[in-house]
Amino acid sequence: MKVKELVVSGAIGLLLLTGWSCVTVKVSLWEEPAPLKEKVVSGDAPDKILLLDVSGLIFEGPRRPWFSLAGVVDPGRVKEELDKAATDRRIKAIVLRINSPGGTVSASDMIYHEIATFKKEHKLPVVACLMGLAASGGYYVAQAADVIVAHPTGLTGSIGVVAMKLNVKGLMEKAGVDSDVVKSGEWKDFWSPFRPASSAEKRLMQEIIDDFYRRFLTVVAQGRGLGPPTVKKLADGRVFTAAHAKELGLVDRLGYLDDAIELAKARAGLEKAKVVLYYRPGTYRPSIYSWLPELLPVGPQFLYLWWPENFQ
């Protein structure tokens, strides 16, 4: 038997042994993903309250960061839900259900921007309900709401910015591996994981962090109606219990998701309303954010993220 025939026979035999010969898989690379559908959570009145979920790490695109064991919320999905809500005149208010330690600076800001823009254009009340954890970027997103309700046993705050990298130089030396870099400018390999950061790099990184930090302070000051000096005193990265956050003016009241929904009804002038959410039976329909490339989490990652030391 010729070599080519032997290879073909072996492949067929492998398929038979594994049972693959009995399975047909239909894969369509060009199939249109299904649009979002509405699901009624409670109530049966004509007017609706949209429950918009912001749960998990906040990142651009559908990627899953290497440290993520939970879900990911991305601006594309939020944008799509808001676009669908904009076509439904029965939507009278939005409740943001936030349960997130935060995420990237850009994704947090995109979601905040989309919600704030929707609220301004459609003149609808927005109530944020902070669940077990709404820290850093999760708290940033909540600033788009008119009122913030915090779960009595929840944590919030962590106002600040962090940028991390792994220094694998020692590991590479043990493995006998080195890296060579040819670059067009002094800073082209800025924040490289293959060597310790220099003092100059740390200063430059601090300038970037400070700029994003000022943005965070401004958003919180505007959202909470607090003076910048007051916000800065609270913005050292610490998290607060819900009760403490209320004392400091970071949230408006303590309560549960039902309380947030009732508050949204009241602000919309409704006695009755049904609560709805959007779900997708299939895959993701593109929006302006879903075209962002899926990248591995390499290079500097600027995060509005609560990152306890013992997680490192």
PyMOL commands that set and color helices and strands:
alter all, ss='L'
color gray80, all
select helices_A, chain A and resi 3-18+20-22+75-86+105-122+137-142+169-175+199-224+228-234+242-248+257-268+309-311
alter helices_A, ss='H'
color red, helices_A
select strands_A, chain A and resi 37-42+48-55+57-58+72-73+91-100+102-104+126-135+147-150+155-157+162-164+239-241+253-254+274-279+301-305
alter strands_A, ss='S'
color yellow, strands_A
deselect
rebuild
show_as cartoon
